[in-house]
Amino acid sequence: MAPVVERKILIVEDDKVVAKELTTRLSIPGFTIASVSSSDTDPMARAATFRPDVALMERPLRSDAAFEAMKPLLRQTDFPVIFVIAEKDEAAARGSRASTPDDYVVKPFTDRELRASIQLALCRRDRARSVREVEDRFFTNSIDMLCHLDFNGHFKLLSPSWERTLGFTREELMSRPFIEFVHPDDRERTLQQNAAVRAGGQALVFENRYRCKDGTYRWLLWNATPDSPEHVIYSVARDITAAKQAQEEREQLVRELQTALAEVNSLREILPICSYCKKVRDDANYWHTVENYISLHTSTLFSHGICPSCMASEVDTQIEGLERD
């Protein structure tokens, strides 16, 4: 059987009698009263010391001003806060639920109602913590480079993959404007893209180069979207340096093949012909008469005749020889 996990409770109550009553009602297995505090003794400081699992707080406290001053601190707590309110205030509490950090319990309440409210608040807190833990693990173990960039141009949060990719520590990357790490040739269009995202657009498959600590540059592929109320841009970057290099190698190979093909085409324009018999050699290394070669490779038809020079040197000479004979 699993051991009972003790839950520490911080009671913030101005009325000592009420505080004592709550302490008595919660003094049961599973609950431990970590501290009892009044609004005048800085309950948040007390909470930081005792690290409670849940807090019970009178609402309103001795003054609304004290409660308003405490609101920002309540939003920063890592534990649920349950307000104890009067029955006449329930409607107002239900209507302004956003101002209550977690939940409320209406006086008078039974022990069962009080414990149920505490258990429900704790379940919500545990579920929220589990979600945050999963998100933190995803952020920590992501291969892609995740980041939060504020509208002033500084990184606010970076995943560890940034250190593995660029060699800079996250502290170094967050200490300077992000644009200082961008390749000088890419800065103008990167700033233009950043301005477009801050204006409400998105960056989709945007590419630029980031400097590594050793002075080299790596190509990154970006997708980014803004959170305008928080003045931050959520981004995912992927290192595509290897793909870029492979693309350049392919393009270089294509250029070399195109050059070789041009050279082959140039060679095809040269027709080998025998210096003696004037036969022509084809690509299969066969020798053809000029007439035969042209007939095979074109639609030309030949009709035979005698040119003037051949008439004088050949035909006339033969005729003269016959006449002498």
Summary of the structure (lengths in Angstrom):
residues: 325
radius of gyration: 43.5
end to end distance: 137.5
largest distance: 158.4
contacts: 806
relative contact order: 0.05
helix: 50%
strand: 22%
